[in-house]
Amino acid sequence: MGKSWNGPRIGLALGGGGARGAAHVGVLRALEAAGIPIACIAGTSSGAMVGAAYAAGLSTEQIERVFAAVRFRDLFRPVWARDGWLDNSPLAAAFEREVGRIGVEDLRIPFAATATDADTGEPVTLRSGPLGPILRASTAMPCIVRPVHLGGRRLVDGGVVHKVPVQLVRELGADIVIAVDVSMPYAWRRKKPRHPLVFLMRMLEFMDERLVAAELGGADVVIRPWADCGIFEFHRYRAQIMSGEAAATKALSAIRACLDRFGEAATPASSAAASALPLPLTPAAAAPPVPAARTGILPVPAHRQAQASSP
C-alpha cells in the first residue's frame, strides 16, 4: 500500500524480551505480506532494537541475518562494576555497523524508544538524538547491565515501567495500535533455572505480569507469539521469527476488523458525536466481509446507509 494508503495510521508497540524479540521480525514480515502499512513504531529493549532497525530501512531478511550472526559476546562485555556486571556498548557498535551512525531524525518511519531513570524510577521517552546511546539505554537490564548516562540521567531498560509501550505509540500519532508481547511463556516457566541470573530474570518477569496486562488493555490488537526461549538464547532466533510470523498471520482478521470499524466511524453517515475511536458495528450498518486478500477500509454501501437512516 505504501504511498497510496489513505486509511488510519497504524502503529506498532514492540515489547521487550531479550532473545524473544526475534519474534518481532516475523510479525513485521507477516504484516508486510498482508499489505498492512506501519506509520510509526515504539519499542522497549529488544523491541526497540528490531523497531529501530526496521525504521532505518533494513528489510526483515537483513534483520534476520543479524540475529543469525549475533552472539551474546557480540552485544555485551563483562565489567563487574557496582551497578552492573555487563556493559552493552558492543550492542550499539553492532547496530551501527548495520545502519551507520544515524539519529532518530534520520529514520524513514517515526520511532521512539523507552527507558527508565535509574534514580527516580520515572519513564523516559527517547525520540531524538543518536540511535546508538538510545538503544543502549533501552536495553540496559537493571543490576545486570550498567546504566547508560544520557541527557544528564542514568538510564536503564524501559521495560522496568513500560514493557510494551502502547501509549507511546498513541503519542506518535497512531489511530490503531498493534501491540506485540513477547513476555515469558508458560512453557519456559516450567523449566528449572540452572543459573541465579536466569532465576532473577524469571522473578522480574513474574512481577511484570500485571503491568503488561494493564498496558495491553490500551491496544486495539494484541499479538502474542509463542516465543518459548530464554532472554539470552539468541541461537534460537529462527523459531522465534517463525512464531512471530504465525501469530501475526493469525491476527490479520482482527486487524482488518479494526480497519473496518475505523472506516465506519469516519464515514459522512456517522453522527457528529462519533469519536475517532473504533465503534461497534450495528447489523444495519455493518460492512460486508473483507476478502482475505484485501486490507483496505471498505465504505458503507449506499443502500445500507439508507437502511440505517430510515425510521
N, C-alpha and C positions, 0 to 999 in steps of 0.2 A: 504494500500500500504506500508506504513511504511518503513522497511529496504530495500525492493526491488524496491523502487521508483528511477528511473533514469532520470526523467524529470526535468524541470526547478524548481528552488527554489521559492516556493510560500510564500509570507509574508503577514501578517495581520496588518493593521493600524486601531486601535480601538480608536474611538473618545470619548471625554468626554461628559457627560450629566447628572451627578448625578444618580438618581434612574433609569433613562432611560438606563443606562449602563447594566442593566439586560438583555437587548436585545442581547448583545454580547454573552451571554450564549446560546441563541437559534441559533445564527449564527454558533458558534462553533459546536453545535450539528448537524446541517444540513450538514456542511462540513465533519464532521466525518462520518456521514451516507452515504455520497456520495463517500467516499474514497479519499477526497482531502487532501493531507498531508501538514501540516504547517511547514515551515522551520524556520521562525522567526516571532517575534511579537514586535510591538512597540505600546505603549498606552499612552493616556493622561487622567489624572484624573480617573474617574470610569473605563475607558478603560484600564488604567494601572493596576487597581486592578484586573479586570477579567483576563487580559492577563497574569499577574504575577502568579495568582492562577493556570491558565491552564498550563503555562510553568513550574510550580513547580510540576506538576503531578496530580493535582486534576481533577477528572472527571467532566463533565458538571452536572451530578447528584449531586455531592458533592457541587459544587459551587451554584447550585440552592438551596440546603438545607441551605447554609449560608445566601442567600438572604431571605429565608423563616423565619429564626430565627432573623435576624438583625433588629434593630430599630434605630431610629435617636440617641437616648441617648446612644446606644452602640458604636457609632462612634465619637461623639463629646461631649465635656463638656464645659459649659459656663465659660468664664473668664472675659469678658467685659474689655479688655485691649485697649490701644490706637490704636494698629494696627490690631485689630480683636476682634470679640465677642466670638469666639469659639476656642477651642484647639482640634486638631484631633489626639492627642496621643492615645486615645482609639481605633482609627481605626487601627493603627499599631499593637496594642496588640491583637485585634480581628483577624487580618490576621495571626499573629504569632501563635495563638492558633490552627489554622488550618494546617499550613505548617511547623511550627517551626521557630527558628531564623536562617534564611539562607540568603545567599547573591545572587546577580545576577549570580555569577560564578557557583553556585550550581544548577541552573535551567537546566532542560532537553532540553529546547528549547531556542535558543538565544533570549534575551529580552532587551529592553531599554524603559525607560520612559522619558517623557518630563517635564520640569519645567521652570519657568521664574525667572530671577533675579529681585527681587523687587526694587532694587536701580538703575539698569541700563536699565531694560526692555529687556535685552538680553535673547535669548532662551538658555536653559541649557539642555544638554543631559546627562542622568544618566544611565550608562551602567556597573557600577561596585559598589561593596560595599553592606552593609546590606540592605535588601529589606524594612524593616520597615520604616526607615527615608526617603527612596526614594519615597515610596508610600505616605507618609505624605506630602512631598514636592509637588508631582504631583497633589494632591487633595486639596491643601490649597487655597480655593477660596479667592481672594483678598478682603480686607475690611471686610470679614465675618469670615474667618479662619485665625488665626495668621500665619505669615510667619514661615517657618522652617529653622533653621540655619544648613547648611550642606556645608562642604568644604569651610568654610570662607565666605559663601554668605547667604543672606536672600532670600529664595526661596518661590515662590507661584505657584499656579496652572499653569500647562503647557499650558492649553487652552487659556491663555492670548495671546500667539503668535502662538501656533500650536494646533489647535482644533482637527485635525485629522492628525497624524504625518506620512504622506505619504513618504516624502523624507527620514525620519529617517529609514523607512523600507528598502528603497533602499540602504542606507548606511550599513545596516546589511547584505546585500548580496542578497536581493530578486531579482529574474528575473521578477516575476509577482507580482503586489501589489493589494491586495483586501482591499479597504477602507470601513469602516463601520461608517456611520454618524448617530449619534443619537441626532442631534440638535433639537431645539424646533419645534414641528409640528404645522401646521397652525391651527388645531382644538383647540389646547391648547392656542394659542394666543388669540382666540376669548373670552376666559373666563376672566371675570373681576377679576383683582387681589384683594385679600382680605387682603393683608399684604404688608407693604412697602418693605420687603425683597423680596417677590415674584415679585413686580413691578420692583425692581432694577435688579434682575436676568433676567427679560424679556428684559429690555433695553440693558443689556450687550449682550444678545443673538442676538438682532437686529444688534448690532454693529459687531458681529462675522460673519454675513452672507457672506459678500464679501471675508473675509479671508478664510472661509471654502470653498467657491466656487473655489478660486484660488488653494487651496491645493488639492482638489478633482480632479482637472484637471490633476494632475500628476499620478493618479491611473489608473490601467488597468480595474478594475471593481469596481463599487461603489454600496454598499448595503445600502439602507435607510429603516430601519424598521419603521413601523407606531407606534412609541413609544409615545403614547398620554398620558403623565403624567407630573407632576411637578418634579423638581430635587430632592425634599425631600420626594416624595411619594413612599417610599420603600415597602409599603404594596401592591403595585400594580405590584410586580415583575413578577407574573405569566403571566399576559397579555403581559408584555414587552418581556419575553422569547418566548412566542408563536409568537409574532410579528417578532422577530428576526429570528426565525426558518423559518417562512413563507417567509420572504423577501430573505433569503439566498437560500432557495429552488428555488425560482423564478429566482435567479441569476445564477443558475448552468449552464444553457445553455451558458451564456456569459463567464463564467469561462472556460468551455470546449472549447469554440471557441478560447479563448486566448491560451490555451494549444496547440491547433492545429496550430494556427498561429506561435507560438514559435517553434513548431516542424518543420514547413515548412522552417522557416528561418535558422534552424540548420542543414538541410539535406545536404549531399555532393553535390546535384544537384544545390544548391543555388550558386549564384555568389560570388566571393571572396570579392566583395564590400558590400555584405549584412551584416547588423549590427545584433547585438543580440536583437534588439528591434523587437516586433511583426510587421510584414508587411502585407498589404492587400493581399489576395489571388487573383490570376487571375483565370478565369474559367478553363484554361487548366491545372493549377497546383493545383486546389482545391482538398483537401482530401475529401473522402466520409463522409456522416453524421456520427456523433458519436452516437452509440446506447445509450439509456438512462442509461443503467447500467454500462457504461464504462466511465472512466475519464482519461485514459492514452493518450499519444501522438501517433497518427497514422502516419506511414511513408507514403510518397507519393508513390502510386502504380507505378511499373516499366513502364507499358505501358503509363501512363500519363506523366512520366518523359520524355519518348521518344517523346511524342507529344509536350511537352514544348520546347524540344531542337531542333526539326526538323525545317527546314526553311519554 
